[in-house]
Amino acid sequence: MTEPATESGAEPAIEPAPANESAPGKASRFWSKRRIPAGLVAALLTAGAGLFLYDVAAVRAERPGVAWRRTLADELDRRPLDDTWVLVGASVAVTLGLCLIVLAVTPGLRGLLPMRRSAADPALRAGLDRDAAALVLRDRAMEVSGVQSVRVRMRRSWVGVRAVSHFREFDEVRSDLEAVLDAGVRELGLAHPPALSVQVRRPPERG
């Protein structure tokens, strides 16, 4: 079969994939391994289990148990449930338990923004550091005519931009900033593009 003719010396043109092409599947957030909390909990449980095992072995060997366990048992036996120290201890235990539950059911890694998955390899996941994304948007905003300085606050669901303009009209600068930053957010390739908020003001007057 004969291939269609092309111009002499020219390669066949290949159209690039659109930048806003939606990738299949859901790009969820990255989950933190939380090695430090897990290590602390494991160390505390190991130490507590070791102490209780030693106490049980001492009692089985007809030797007196450890003093702290006997003191704790006597204090719990004598103090009522509405005692201040009992309530404080219970509150601390409940707070620690709630913290562990929150760590277990939340993904963490709030500084890492998930990016769109590639249609060619849906299993491949990529993320973008939030500070790096803010720096990219700041550089794009500084290219707008009339902008003197820019501060960018990057969050998972929104981007706050505060710019100082030393000339041009506010409406023109804001319009150009919104257009440039909107394109910049799309080019970041995030799975969930954040909302954009732009504020423009004049530099403070020097006395």
C-alpha positions in Angstrom: 0.0 0.0 0.0 1.4 3.4 -1.0 1.7 6.0 1.8 0.3 9.5 1.1 2.9 11.9 -0.3 4.4 14.6 1.8 6.4 17.7 1.0 10.0 17.0 0.0 12.4 16.9 3.0 9.5 17.4 5.5 8.5 15.0 8.2 4.9 14.1 8.7 3.4 16.5 11.3 2.4 14.9 14.6 -0.3 16.8 16.6 0.6 17.1 20.4 -1.9 15.9 22.9 -4.0 18.8 24.4 -2.7 20.1 27.7 -6.1 19.8 29.3 -6.9 16.3 28.3 -8.7 14.5 31.1 -7.0 11.4 32.2 -8.9 8.2 33.0 -9.4 7.2 36.6 -9.5 9.3 39.7 -6.3 11.1 40.8 -6.6 10.9 44.6 -4.3 12.5 47.1 -1.0 10.9 48.2 -1.1 9.1 51.5 1.7 9.8 54.0 3.5 6.8 55.5 3.7 8.7 58.9 6.8 6.8 60.0 7.4 9.0 63.1 3.9 8.6 64.7 3.9 4.9 63.8 7.4 4.5 65.3 6.4 6.3 68.5 3.3 4.3 69.0 5.1 1.0 68.3 7.9 2.0 70.8 5.3 2.9 73.5 3.3 -0.3 73.0 6.5 -2.4 73.0 7.7 -0.7 76.3 4.3 -1.1 77.9 3.9 -4.7 76.9 7.4 -5.4 78.2 6.7 -3.9 81.6 3.4 -5.8 81.9 5.0 -9.1 80.9 7.8 -8.5 83.5 5.2 -7.8 86.1 3.2 -10.9 85.3 6.3 -13.1 85.3 7.3 -11.7 88.7 3.9 -12.4 90.2 3.9 -15.9 88.7 7.3 -16.5 90.3 5.8 -15.5 93.7 7.8 -12.3 93.8 6.3 -8.8 94.5 5.1 -7.0 91.5 6.6 -3.7 90.4 5.9 -0.8 92.7 4.4 1.6 90.1 1.7 -1.0 89.1 0.7 -1.6 92.8 0.7 2.2 93.4 -1.5 2.7 90.3 -3.9 0.0 91.3 -4.2 1.4 94.8 -4.8 4.9 93.5 -7.5 3.7 91.0 -9.2 1.7 93.8 -9.3 4.6 96.2 -10.1 7.5 93.8 -13.7 8.1 92.6 -14.5 8.4 88.9 -15.1 12.1 89.2 -11.7 12.8 90.7 -9.7 15.5 88.9 -6.7 13.3 88.1 -8.9 10.5 86.8 -10.7 12.9 84.5 -7.4 14.4 83.4 -5.9 11.0 82.6 -9.1 10.0 80.7 -9.1 13.2 78.7 -5.4 12.7 77.7 -6.1 9.1 76.7 -9.2 10.2 74.6 -7.2 13.0 73.0 -4.4 10.7 72.0 -6.8 8.1 70.7 -8.6 10.7 68.5 -5.2 12.0 67.2 -4.3 8.4 66.1 -7.7 8.0 64.5 -7.3 11.2 62.5 -3.8 10.2 61.4 -5.2 6.8 60.3 -8.1 8.1 58.2 -6.6 11.2 56.6 -4.1 11.1 53.8 -1.7 13.8 54.9 1.0 15.2 52.6 -0.9 18.4 52.1 2.1 20.0 50.5 2.0 17.6 47.5 -0.7 18.3 44.9 -1.7 15.3 42.7 -1.4 15.8 39.0 -3.5 14.4 36.2 -2.8 10.8 35.2 -1.5 10.2 31.8 -3.8 8.5 29.3 -0.9 6.4 28.0 -0.1 5.0 31.5 -3.0 5.5 34.0 -1.1 3.6 36.7 1.7 6.2 36.8 1.1 8.9 39.5 2.8 12.2 39.7 2.6 15.1 42.2 3.7 18.7 42.3 5.1 20.4 45.4 2.8 23.2 46.5 5.6 25.7 47.1 7.1 24.9 43.6 3.7 25.5 42.0 3.4 28.9 43.8 6.8 29.9 42.6 5.9 29.0 39.0 2.7 31.1 39.2 4.7 34.0 40.8 7.2 34.0 38.0 4.3 34.1 35.5 2.6 36.9 37.3 5.8 39.0 37.3 5.8 38.9 33.5 2.6 41.0 33.4 3.3 44.7 32.6 2.7 47.0 35.5 3.3 44.4 38.2 5.9 45.5 40.8 5.7 42.6 43.2 3.6 39.5 43.8 2.7 37.2 46.7 1.2 33.8 45.9 -0.5 31.6 48.5 -1.1 28.1 47.1 -3.6 25.8 48.7 -5.2 22.6 47.6 -8.5 24.2 46.5 -7.6 27.9 45.9 -4.8 30.2 44.9 -4.5 33.6 46.5 -2.5 36.2 44.5 -1.7 39.7 45.9 0.0 42.0 43.4 1.4 45.5 43.7 1.0 47.6 40.5 3.0 50.8 40.2 1.4 51.9 36.9 -1.5 51.0 34.6 -5.1 50.8 35.6 -6.1 48.3 38.2 -8.8 46.7 36.0 -6.3 46.2 33.2 -3.6 44.7 35.4 -6.1 42.4 37.2 -7.5 41.3 33.8 -4.1 40.4 32.5 -3.1 38.7 35.7 -6.3 36.6 35.8 -5.7 35.5 32.1 -2.0 34.7 32.7 -2.5 32.9 36.0 -5.5 31.0 34.7 -3.4 29.7 31.9 -0.6 29.0 34.3 -2.8 26.9 36.6 -4.0 24.8 33.6 -0.5 24.3 32.5 0.5 22.9 35.9 -1.5 19.8 35.0 -3.1 19.4 38.4 -5.9 16.8 38.9 -8.1 19.3 40.7 -7.2 22.9 39.4 -7.7 25.3 42.3 -9.8 28.4 42.2 -8.1 31.7 41.5 -8.3 34.9 43.6 -6.4 38.0 42.4 -6.0 41.2 44.3 -4.2 44.3 43.0 -3.2 47.4 45.0 -0.9 50.4 44.7 2.5 50.5 46.6 2.4 52.4 49.9 3.2 56.0 49.7 6.5 57.1 51.1 6.3 60.0 53.4 
